[in-house]
Amino acid sequence: MPSDVPDFDCQLPYQVAVFARRIGAAGELDRAAFLLLDQLAADGPANVKTLAAALGVDSSTVTRQAAPLLRERLLSRVPYPADRRSVRLALTPAGAGRLARERDRRRRLIAELTADWTPEERTVFCALLERFNDGLRNRR
C-alpha cells in the first residue's frame, strides 16, 4: 500500500470514534440518554432488564443512565400491570418532546453535513453504516 494512503485498520476506528464524539457533543442529549429515550419511544415502557438487553448493556448501566432522566422528569416509573410490585420505565411527555427536538436537531445536522452529497452517496453511506452497526449488534 502506498505510504500516502491511510491505513484502513487505523483510520476506520479513529473515524468512528471521532464521529461518535462529535455527533454526541453537538446535541442537547448525550448518546446514552438519546438511545435510552429512543428505545422507550420505539417499544414503550420496559423494565431495566429488557432495556439493558435491547441496548446491549448491563442492567446497572441502564439504572445509572436512567437516574438523571428520572430527575429531569423525562422518564417516569410506571407499575407493571401483571405485578404491581414491579415497575417499568416510561417516556414522559417532556421526554418525548426532548427526544423529538433532538431527533430534529440530528436530522438537520446530518442534512447540513451531507448537503453536497448525491442521493446515491447518502444511500450508500447509510447502508454501509447500518451494516457496520448490525455487525456490532450481532457480535453480542
C-alpha positions as CSV (number, residue, x, y, z in Angstrom):
1,M,0.0,0.0,0.0
2,P,1.4,3.4,-0.9
3,S,2.5,5.4,2.1
4,D,0.2,8.4,1.3
5,V,-2.9,6.2,1.6
6,P,-4.3,6.0,5.1
7,D,-4.2,2.5,6.7
8,F,-7.9,1.3,6.9
9,D,-7.3,-0.7,10.1
10,C,-6.1,2.5,11.8
11,Q,-8.3,5.1,10.1
12,L,-11.7,3.4,10.5
13,P,-11.6,3.0,14.3
14,Y,-10.3,6.6,14.6
15,Q,-13.1,8.0,12.3
16,V,-15.8,6.0,14.1
17,A,-14.6,7.4,17.5
18,V,-14.4,11.0,16.1
19,F,-17.9,10.6,14.6
20,A,-19.4,9.3,17.9
21,R,-17.8,12.1,20.0
22,R,-18.7,14.9,17.6
23,I,-22.3,13.8,17.0
24,G,-22.9,13.5,20.7
25,A,-21.2,16.8,21.6
26,A,-23.4,18.6,19.1
27,G,-26.7,17.7,20.9
28,E,-28.9,18.5,23.8
29,L,-28.9,14.9,24.9
30,D,-25.8,12.7,25.3
31,R,-25.6,9.5,23.4
32,A,-26.7,7.3,26.2
33,A,-29.8,9.4,27.0
34,F,-30.7,9.7,23.4
35,L,-30.6,5.9,22.9
36,L,-32.5,5.1,26.1
37,L,-35.3,7.6,25.3
38,D,-35.4,6.4,21.7
39,Q,-35.7,2.8,22.8
40,L,-38.6,3.6,25.1
41,A,-40.3,5.7,22.3
42,A,-40.0,2.7,19.9
43,D,-41.1,-0.1,22.2
44,G,-43.0,1.6,25.0
45,P,-42.5,1.1,28.8
46,A,-39.9,-1.5,29.8
47,N,-38.2,-2.8,32.8
48,V,-34.5,-2.3,33.3
49,K,-33.5,-5.8,32.3
50,T,-35.4,-5.6,29.0
51,L,-33.9,-2.2,28.2
52,A,-30.4,-3.5,29.0
53,A,-30.8,-6.3,26.6
54,A,-32.2,-4.1,23.9
55,L,-29.3,-1.6,24.3
56,G,-26.6,-4.2,24.7
57,V,-25.5,-3.0,28.1
58,D,-25.9,-4.4,31.6
59,S,-28.8,-3.5,34.0
60,S,-26.6,-1.3,36.2
61,T,-25.7,0.8,33.3
62,V,-29.4,1.4,32.4
63,T,-30.1,2.2,36.1
64,R,-27.3,4.7,36.1
65,Q,-28.3,6.3,32.8
66,A,-32.0,6.5,33.8
67,A,-31.3,8.3,37.1
68,P,-30.8,11.8,35.6
69,L,-33.6,11.3,33.2
70,L,-35.9,10.4,36.0
71,R,-34.8,13.5,38.0
72,E,-35.4,15.7,34.9
73,R,-38.8,14.0,34.6
74,L,-38.0,12.8,31.0
75,L,-38.8,9.3,32.3
76,S,-41.2,8.0,34.9
77,R,-41.6,4.8,36.8
78,V,-44.9,3.1,36.0
79,P,-46.4,0.0,37.6
80,Y,-46.2,-3.3,35.7
81,P,-49.8,-4.4,35.1
82,A,-49.2,-8.1,35.9
83,D,-47.2,-7.4,39.1
84,R,-47.9,-4.1,40.9
85,R,-44.6,-4.5,42.9
86,S,-42.6,-4.3,39.6
87,V,-42.0,-1.1,37.8
88,R,-41.1,-0.2,34.2
89,L,-39.5,3.0,32.9
90,A,-41.7,5.1,30.5
91,L,-41.1,8.1,28.4
92,T,-43.0,11.2,29.8
93,P,-44.5,13.9,27.6
94,A,-41.4,16.1,28.5
95,G,-39.1,13.2,27.5
96,A,-41.0,12.7,24.2
97,G,-40.7,16.4,23.5
98,R,-36.9,16.5,24.3
99,L,-36.4,13.4,22.1
100,A,-38.3,14.9,19.2
101,R,-36.2,18.1,19.4
102,E,-33.0,16.0,19.5
103,R,-34.1,13.9,16.5
104,D,-34.9,17.0,14.6
105,R,-31.6,18.6,15.5
106,R,-29.7,15.5,14.4
107,R,-31.6,15.3,11.1
108,R,-30.8,19.0,10.4
109,L,-27.1,18.4,11.3
110,I,-26.9,15.4,9.0
111,A,-28.7,17.2,6.2
112,E,-26.3,20.1,6.5
113,L,-23.2,17.8,6.6
114,T,-24.4,15.8,3.5
115,A,-25.9,18.7,1.6
116,D,-23.4,18.4,-1.2
117,W,-23.6,14.6,-1.4
118,T,-25.6,12.9,-4.1
119,P,-28.7,10.9,-3.2
120,E,-26.7,7.8,-4.1
121,E,-23.8,8.7,-1.8
122,R,-26.3,9.2,1.1
123,T,-27.9,5.9,0.4
124,V,-24.6,4.0,0.2
125,F,-23.3,5.7,3.4
126,C,-26.5,4.8,5.3
127,A,-26.5,1.2,4.0
128,L,-22.8,0.8,5.0
129,L,-23.3,2.4,8.4
130,E,-26.3,0.2,9.0
131,R,-24.3,-2.9,8.0
132,F,-21.5,-1.8,10.3
133,N,-23.9,-1.3,13.2
134,D,-25.6,-4.7,12.5
135,G,-22.2,-6.3,12.8
136,L,-21.7,-4.7,16.2
137,R,-25.1,-5.7,17.3
138,N,-24.8,-9.3,16.2
139,R,-21.4,-9.6,17.9
140,R,-23.0,-9.6,21.4
